[in-house]
Amino acid sequence: MMNPTITPNHPTEANGEVWESLQQAIADCSGFQQWQAQQEKETDIESLDQQVRSYLRETLETLAY
């Protein structure tokens, strides 16, 4: 039996929809909004996608420490 997997190299339409929904949920959370307020003006030119990815990366780096 085949085991369905989702790989970042082969995004599907469903993956895109899930990411959009997750991205919006993250953008609405207070932790993201506080992080965003602490950032320099560079977040003004970054897309929401780039900001969420930066936020998640920094959060995971902090947790890994």
N, C-alpha and C positions, 0 to 999 in steps of 0.2 A: 504494500500500500504506500502511496506517495505521501510524504509529510509536507504539507504546504508551509512555506516560509516566506517571509517578507524580507527582501534584501534592499539595502539603500541604493544599490546600483540599478535596480529595476523597479522604480516607483510605479505604483498603479494609481488609478483615479481614486480608489477608496483610500489609499494611503494619503493622498493629497487632501482629501476631505477630512480625514482624521487629524492631520497636522494642522489644518486651518482651524478646526474646532479647538484643538489643544492650545494652539498659539493664542487664540482669543481668550481662552480661559486663563492662561498665564498672564496675558496683558491686563486682565481685569483684577488680578490678585494684588493685595496690598504690598506684598513683598516685592513684586516686580515694579510697582509704582514707586516705592521708596528707592529701589535701586536706580530706577530711571531718573529720579530727581537728583540723585547724587552724582550722576554722570556729567561729564563736560558737555558742551554744546554739540559734540560730535553725534549725539543721538538724534539731533534734529535732522541730520542728513542721512542717517541710516534708516533703512526700511524696518517695519515692525518685525519682519522675519529675522533680520540681522540682529536687532536688539534682543529678541527672545533667545536666539541662539547664543549670544554673548552672555546673557543673564544665566542661562542654563549651564554654560561652560564654567562660568565663575562660581556658581553655586555648587556644582559638582566638584570643582577643584577644592573649594573650601571644605566640603564634606569629606573628601578623600584625605585631606590633611589631618 
